[in-house]
């Protein structure tokens, strides 16, 4: 995937480029890439332009996108942005962020959205009284937001100079759009942001999108326009995605990691001496008087950690989650001590917001390379006051093996892990500050082949994308053994592991940018002849 070289902002229905002003200020003059605002036909400076049919609309929008852009879309703009990012052969969009954009704005079957009758009433009202209906729409965008009064005042200041026929056509497009298939096939990194108090897009839609495999964050205290009421939060998400390596640029293929550990399930326990020792040490880091109700054993493997957790917290509900289905099957058979078993990626947790009191993860998260996404998910699932205990590996792991291979050839033969500075910084940036303790553990072997067989037995052999595939030649193995032999000590050949222990805690609340008293949340806003409460929003 090409690196992001620019940002493109695409507004939603009823707005124009002015909706992005607070976000542009939050990004600052020193933002490292240029930012472009794209306006929908019939809105803003293009008020006289007709609204085209969907295929032509997508072609027109694509023509206005800069190269290698992170495409950020709000509401209708977010839905169109998802369609643009999923177009076959598109080469302009390198990343996607949607804000308050449902997979289907109008309710479809069990998919949560605006009730069709409510949508029809709104359309009729818009056709009869466009200016008055636009003001009511501003109220719906602001409703529920922690900065509701200030947000509503700001939205009304951006009154359109005219409302033409394109507005109704765009509204019809919004009612027809269904991006659920596109969300499942996006070829670029994507993040979907929702306001927890959004009166137009129900929070249940976020859970539905997460079930499709989308990366989703729900922002507390926000309504339908968080880029206006909480621009610093959105700017933070953009900066994080800008720094984040594309999936294709990460050293590990998650599928390869899952397959490797799945195959090793039966042989893992016999060789995982270091892993068990680290797991015991990690549990010792937990406060002695703490009693979490729900524990996520993240990267649960064969269930050794779940067994320790069950003894330590006998009343807790334990969720065993692992990337490798084979590991979970083994744990269910040999150590059936967890209450639930889930096959999933730590960077896309299929768990409800605030549902976990303790995340316990021993020597699993080193296979995650997108730390902003990882810690965003951990922060999301943790309850108020929740904590994380994490043991992971640093880049000093197996340095002797790495140095010995360097004397043989220039290939990548040892898995590469992120430095400790990135872990604490990424965790703190996502609301999980804490502390990190580092130690070096050294195992010893009679022969280097013994070390390599053990790594394969636990599934931790070389899974780098750039690793050499196929059988290793005898000549290379002989030269490796000769290079490693120079490191032999009285106990044998050393193999060092850089182990990092993190103790993190979820911070309370979120930063808000409009510090005003919240307005009452039960005021009804009429759309035509019907009231549209939060449960009817779309």
C-alpha positions in Angstrom: 0.0 0.0 0.0 1.3 3.4 -0.9 2.2 5.8 2.0 -0.3 8.6 2.7 0.8 11.8 1.1 -2.3 14.0 1.5 -5.7 14.3 3.3 -9.0 14.7 1.5 -12.1 15.8 3.5 -15.6 15.0 2.2 -18.5 16.6 4.0 -22.0 15.2 4.5 -25.6 16.1 3.4 -26.7 19.6 4.3 -23.2 21.0 4.8 -20.2 22.2 2.8 -16.4 22.7 3.3 -17.0 25.0 6.3 -17.9 21.9 8.5 -14.1 21.1 8.5 -12.9 24.4 9.8 -12.5 23.3 13.5 -10.7 20.2 12.4 -8.3 22.1 10.1 -7.4 24.4 13.1 -6.8 21.3 15.2 -4.5 19.8 12.7 -2.5 23.0 12.7 -0.4 24.9 10.2 2.5 22.5 10.6 0.5 19.4 9.7 3.0 17.3 7.6 0.8 16.7 4.5 -1.5 18.9 2.5 -5.3 18.9 3.3 -7.9 19.2 0.5 -11.7 19.9 1.0 -13.9 18.3 -1.6 -17.5 19.5 -1.9 -20.4 17.5 -3.1 -22.2 18.7 -6.2 -25.1 21.1 -5.4 -23.5 22.2 -2.1 -21.2 25.0 -1.1 -19.4 26.6 -4.1 -21.0 24.1 -6.4 -24.6 25.0 -5.4 -25.7 25.3 -9.1 -24.3 21.9 -10.0 -26.8 19.1 -10.6 -26.6 15.9 -8.5 -25.5 13.0 -10.9 -26.4 9.4 -10.7 -24.2 7.3 -8.4 -21.6 5.9 -10.9 -21.1 9.4 -12.4 -20.9 10.9 -8.9 -18.2 8.5 -7.8 -16.2 9.2 -11.0 -16.5 13.0 -10.4 -15.4 12.7 -6.8 -12.5 10.4 -7.7 -11.3 13.1 -10.2 -11.1 15.6 -7.4 -9.2 13.4 -5.0 -5.4 14.0 -4.5 -3.0 11.2 -5.0 -2.2 8.8 -2.1 -4.7 10.4 0.2 -6.3 9.5 3.5 -9.9 10.1 2.7 -12.0 11.4 5.6 -15.8 11.5 5.1 -18.6 12.7 7.3 -22.1 11.1 7.3 -23.1 10.9 3.6 -19.6 11.9 2.7 -18.3 8.9 4.7 -20.6 6.5 3.0 -19.4 7.8 -0.4 -15.8 7.7 0.8 -16.2 4.0 1.6 -17.6 3.3 -1.9 -14.7 5.2 -3.4 -12.1 3.3 -1.4 -13.6 0.0 -2.4 -13.8 0.8 -6.2 -12.0 -1.9 -8.2 -8.7 -0.6 -9.4 -8.8 2.7 -7.5 -5.3 4.0 -6.7 -5.8 7.3 -5.1 -7.1 6.3 -1.6 -4.4 5.0 0.7 -6.5 5.1 3.9 -10.1 5.8 5.1 -11.7 7.4 8.1 -15.5 7.7 8.3 -17.3 9.9 10.8 -20.9 9.2 11.8 -21.4 7.1 8.6 -23.8 4.2 8.8 -23.5 1.1 6.6 -27.1 1.9 5.6 -28.6 5.2 6.7 -32.2 3.9 6.4 -33.1 0.8 8.4 -32.9 -2.4 6.4 -34.1 -5.6 8.1 -32.3 -6.0 11.4 -29.7 -3.4 10.4 -30.2 -0.3 12.6 -30.9 3.0 10.9 -33.5 5.7 10.5 -37.0 4.4 10.2 -38.2 4.6 6.5 -41.3 6.5 7.6 -39.2 9.1 9.4 -36.9 9.4 6.4 -39.9 10.0 4.1 -41.4 12.6 6.5 -38.0 14.4 6.5 -37.9 14.4 2.7 -41.4 15.8 2.4 -40.5 18.5 5.0 -37.4 19.4 3.0 -39.3 19.7 -0.2 -41.9 22.0 1.4 -39.8 24.1 3.8 -36.1 23.7 2.9 -34.6 26.4 5.1 -36.7 25.6 8.2 -36.0 21.8 7.8 -32.3 22.5 7.4 -32.4 24.3 10.8 -34.1 21.2 12.3 -31.4 19.1 10.8 -28.8 21.2 12.5 -30.6 20.4 15.8 -30.5 16.7 15.1 -26.7 16.9 14.4 -26.1 18.6 17.7 -28.6 16.6 19.8 -27.0 14.5 22.5 -23.5 16.1 22.1 -21.8 17.2 25.3 -21.3 20.6 23.7 -24.8 20.7 22.2 -25.5 24.4 22.6 -22.2 25.6 21.2 -22.3 23.0 18.4 -25.9 24.0 17.4 -24.9 27.7 17.4 -21.9 27.0 15.2 -23.8 24.8 12.7 -26.5 27.5 12.2 -23.8 30.1 11.5 -22.9 28.0 8.4 -26.3 28.7 6.8 -26.2 27.8 3.0 -26.7 30.7 0.6 -29.2 28.7 -1.3 -30.8 25.2 -1.2 -31.3 23.8 -4.7 -32.9 20.7 -6.2 -29.6 18.8 -5.8 -30.3 18.6 -2.1 -33.3 16.4 -2.6 -31.5 14.2 -5.1 -28.6 13.9 -2.6 -31.1 13.0 0.1 -32.5 10.2 -2.1 -29.0 9.0 -2.7 -28.4 8.9 1.1 -31.6 6.8 1.5 -30.5 4.3 -1.2 -26.8 3.9 -0.3 -25.8 0.6 1.2 -22.0 0.3 1.9 -22.0 -2.9 3.9 -20.5 -5.0 1.2 -17.8 -2.3 0.6 -16.9 -2.2 4.2 -16.0 -5.9 4.1 -13.7 -5.6 1.1 -11.8 -2.4 1.7 -8.2 -2.7 0.4 -6.9 0.1 2.6 -6.5 0.7 6.4 -9.8 2.1 7.6 -11.3 3.4 10.9 -15.0 4.2 11.5 -15.8 6.7 14.2 -19.2 7.1 15.8 -20.7 9.4 18.4 -22.2 7.5 21.4 -25.0 10.0 21.6 -25.6 10.4 17.8 -29.3 11.1 17.2 -29.0 10.3 13.4 -26.9 7.1 13.4 -27.8 4.7 16.3 -24.9 3.3 18.3 -26.1 -0.2 17.5 -24.9 0.4 13.9 -21.3 0.6 15.2 -21.7 -2.9 16.7 -23.1 -4.2 13.4 -20.2 -2.7 11.5 -17.7 -4.2 13.9 -19.3 -7.6 13.3 -18.5 -7.1 9.6 -14.8 -6.9 10.6 -14.5 -3.1 10.4 -12.3 -1.2 12.9 -14.8 0.9 14.9 -14.5 3.4 17.7 -17.4 5.0 19.6 -16.6 8.3 21.1 -18.4 9.1 24.4 -20.1 12.5 24.7 -20.3 13.1 21.0 -23.2 13.5 18.7 -23.4 13.5 14.9 -20.7 16.1 14.2 -17.6 15.4 16.4 -15.3 17.0 13.9 -16.9 20.3 15.1 -17.5 19.6 18.8 -14.4 17.6 19.5 -11.9 18.4 16.6 -8.8 17.5 18.6 -10.1 13.9 19.1 -10.6 13.5 15.3 -7.2 15.2 14.6 -5.6 12.6 16.9 -7.2 9.7 15.0 -5.9 11.2 11.7 -2.4 11.6 13.0 -2.4 8.1 14.4 -3.5 6.6 11.0 -1.0 8.8 9.2 1.8 7.3 11.4 0.4 3.7 11.2 2.0 1.3 8.7 -0.2 -0.2 6.1 -1.0 -3.8 6.7 1.0 -4.8 3.7 4.0 -3.0 5.1 3.9 -4.7 8.5 6.5 -7.5 8.9 4.0 -10.2 9.9 1.1 -11.7 8.0 -1.5 -12.3 10.6 -2.8 -15.3 8.7 0.6 -16.9 8.7 0.9 -16.3 12.4 -2.4 -17.9 13.1 -1.6 -20.9 10.9 1.8 -21.3 12.6 0.5 -21.4 16.1 -2.5 -23.5 15.2 -0.2 -26.2 13.8 1.9 -26.0 17.0 -1.0 -26.4 19.5 -0.3 -30.1 20.4 3.5 -29.6 20.8 3.4 -26.1 22.4 3.2 -27.0 26.1 6.1 -29.4 26.0 8.5 -26.6 24.8 7.0 -23.4 26.3 9.2 -23.2 29.4 9.9 -19.5 29.0 6.3 -18.7 28.1 5.0 -20.3 31.3 7.5 -18.5 33.4 6.7 -15.2 31.9 2.9 -15.9 32.3 3.4 -16.6 36.0 5.5 -13.4 36.5 2.9 -11.3 34.7 0.1 -12.6 37.0 2.3 -11.7 40.0 2.1 -8.1 38.8 -1.6 -7.9 39.6 -2.7 -6.1 42.7 -3.3 -8.6 45.5 -6.7 -7.1 46.6 -8.2 -6.6 43.2 -11.1 -8.8 42.0 -12.0 -8.2 38.4 -15.4 -9.5 37.3 -14.6 -10.1 33.6 -11.2 -11.0 32.3 -10.0 -11.1 28.8 -7.2 -13.6 28.3 -5.9 -12.1 25.1 -3.7 -14.5 23.1 -4.8 -17.3 25.4 -3.0 -20.1 23.5 -3.4 -23.5 25.0 -5.1 -22.1 28.1 -2.2 -22.1 30.6 -2.9 -18.4 31.5 -6.6 -19.0 31.8 -5.9 -21.8 34.3 -3.7 -19.5 36.4 -6.4 -16.8 36.2 -9.1 -19.2 37.3 -7.1 -20.1 40.4 -6.3 -16.5 41.2 -9.8 -15.1 40.4 -12.2 -18.1 40.9 -15.4 -16.0 40.6 -14.4 -14.1 37.5 -15.8 -14.6 34.0 -12.9 -15.5 31.8 -12.9 -14.9 28.0 -10.2 -16.8 26.1 -9.4 -15.1 22.8 -6.8 -16.1 20.3 -5.9 -15.6 16.7 -5.3 -19.3 16.2 -8.4 -21.5 16.1 -6.2 -24.6 16.7 -5.0 -23.2 20.0 -8.6 -22.6 21.2 -9.6 -26.1 20.2 -6.7 -27.5 22.2 -7.6 -25.3 25.2 -11.3 -26.4 25.1 -10.2 -30.0 25.1 -7.3 -30.0 27.6 -7.9 -27.0 29.8 -11.6 -26.1 29.7 -11.4 -23.4 32.4 -12.6 -20.3 30.5 -16.2 -19.3 30.2 -16.0 -18.4 26.5 -13.6 -19.1 23.6 -13.3 -16.6 20.7 -11.1 -16.7 17.6 -10.3 -13.1 16.7 -7.6 -10.5 16.1 -6.5 -8.3 19.0 -6.7 -5.3 16.7 -10.4 -6.0 16.0 -12.0 -7.3 19.2 -15.6 -8.6 18.8 -16.5 -7.4 22.4 -18.8 -4.7 23.6 -17.5 -1.3 24.8 -16.6 -1.2 28.5 -17.3 -5.0 29.0 -13.9 -6.1 30.4 -12.3 -5.3 33.8 -8.9 -6.8 33.1 -7.0 -7.5 29.9 -4.4 -10.1 30.6 -2.0 -10.9 27.7 1.2 -12.9 28.0 3.6 -13.1 25.0 1.0 -12.6 22.4 0.8 -8.9 21.4 4.3 -8.9 19.9 2.5 -10.1 16.8 0.6 -6.8 16.6 2.4 -4.1 14.7 -0.4 -1.5 14.5 -0.1 -0.3 18.0 -2.5 2.7 17.7 -5.3 0.4 16.5 -4.4 -2.2 19.2 -4.6 0.2 22.1 -7.7 1.9 20.7 -9.4 -1.5 20.9 -8.1 -2.3 24.4 -9.3 1.1 25.6 -12.7 0.6 24.1 -13.4 -2.8 25.7 -12.1 -1.8 29.1 -14.6 -0.7 31.7 -14.0 2.5 33.8 -11.1 1.7 36.1 -10.1 -1.3 34.0 -6.5 -2.4 33.7 -4.2 -4.2 31.3 -1.4 -6.6 32.2 0.8 -7.2 29.2 4.0 -9.2 28.6 5.5 -8.8 25.2 8.8 -9.2 23.4 11.2 -6.4 22.4 13.7 -6.2 19.5 16.5 -7.7 21.6 14.8 -11.1 21.5 17.0 -13.8 19.9 19.8 -11.3 19.2 22.4 -14.1 19.2 20.5 -16.0 16.5 20.0 -12.8 14.5 23.7 -11.9 14.7 24.8 -15.4 13.7 22.5 -15.4 10.7 23.9 -12.0 9.6 27.3 -13.8 9.2 25.7 -16.3 6.8 23.5 -14.1 4.5 21.6 -10.9 4.4 18.1 -12.5 4.7 15.5 -12.0 7.4 15.6 -15.1 9.6 14.4 -13.9 13.0 11.0 -12.3 13.8 11.3 -8.5 14.3 9.5 -6.8 17.3 8.8 -3.2 18.1 11.0 -1.2 20.6 9.8 -0.5 24.1 9.4 3.2 23.6 6.7 2.7 21.1 4.6 0.6 23.4 4.2 3.1 26.2 3.8 6.1 23.9 1.1 4.4 21.8 -0.8 3.2 24.9 -0.7 6.6 26.5 -1.9 8.3 23.3 -5.0 6.0 23.4 -5.9 6.7 27.0 -4.0 3.8 28.6 -1.0 5.3 30.5 1.1 3.1 32.8 4.5 1.8 33.4 6.9 -0.6 31.6 9.4 -2.9 33.2 12.0 -4.7 31.1 14.1 -7.9 31.8 16.3 -10.2 29.8 15.8 -14.0 30.1 18.4 -16.3 28.7 17.9 -19.9 27.7 20.7 -22.3 26.8 21.0 -25.1 24.2 23.5 -27.7 23.2 23.0 -27.0 19.4 21.4 -24.3 17.4 19.2 -26.8 15.7 17.7 -27.6 19.1 16.7 -23.9 19.4 15.2 -23.8 15.9 13.2 -27.0 16.5 11.8 -25.5 19.8 10.8 -22.3 18.0 8.9 -24.3 15.4 7.3 -26.5 18.1 5.7 -23.4 19.8 4.8 -21.8 16.5 7.3 -18.9 16.9 9.6 -19.7 14.0 10.2 -17.0 11.3 7.0 -15.7 9.9 8.3 -12.4 8.4 6.8 -11.6 5.0 10.4 -11.3 3.7 11.5 -14.6 5.2 13.1 -17.1 2.9 10.7 -19.9 2.0 11.4 -23.6 1.4 13.9 -26.0 2.9 17.1 -24.5 4.4 20.2 -25.9 2.7 22.7 -27.9 4.7 25.4 -25.5 3.9 23.6 -22.6 5.4 22.8 -24.5 8.5 26.4 -25.6 8.9 27.6 -22.0 8.5 25.0 -20.8 11.0 26.1 -23.4 13.6 29.7 -22.3 13.1 28.9 -18.7 13.7 26.7 -19.4 16.7 29.4 -21.7 18.2 31.5 -18.6 19.0 28.9 -17.5 21.6 29.0 -20.8 23.5 29.4 -20.4 27.3 29.6 -22.9 30.2 25.8 -23.5 30.1 25.8 -23.9 26.3 24.6 -21.7 23.4 22.7 -18.6 24.7 19.3 -17.4 23.4 18.2 -14.1 24.9 14.6 -12.9 25.2 13.9 -9.2 25.9 10.6 -9.4 27.9 8.6 -6.2 28.6 5.9 -6.1 31.3 3.3 -3.3 30.9 0.8 -2.3 33.6 -1.7 0.1 32.1 -5.0 1.6 33.4 -7.9 3.1 31.5 -8.2 6.9 32.1 -11.6 8.3 32.9 -13.4 10.5 30.4 -12.5 12.0 27.1 -11.1 15.3 26.2 -13.7 17.8 24.9 -13.1 21.0 23.0 -16.2 23.0 23.5 -16.4 23.4 27.3 -20.0 24.3 27.8 -22.9 23.0 29.9 -24.7 20.2 28.1 -28.3 20.9 27.2 -31.1 18.6 28.3 -31.1 15.5 26.1 -34.9 14.9 26.0 -36.0 17.9 23.8 -38.0 16.6 20.9 -37.0 17.8 17.4 -39.8 17.5 14.8 -39.2 16.1 11.3 -42.4 17.0 9.4 -45.2 15.3 11.2 -43.2 12.9 13.3 -40.7 13.2 16.2 -37.3 11.6 15.6 -35.9 10.4 18.9 -32.4 8.8 19.2 -33.8 5.3 18.6 -35.1 6.4 15.3 -32.0 8.1 14.1 -30.1 7.0 11.0 
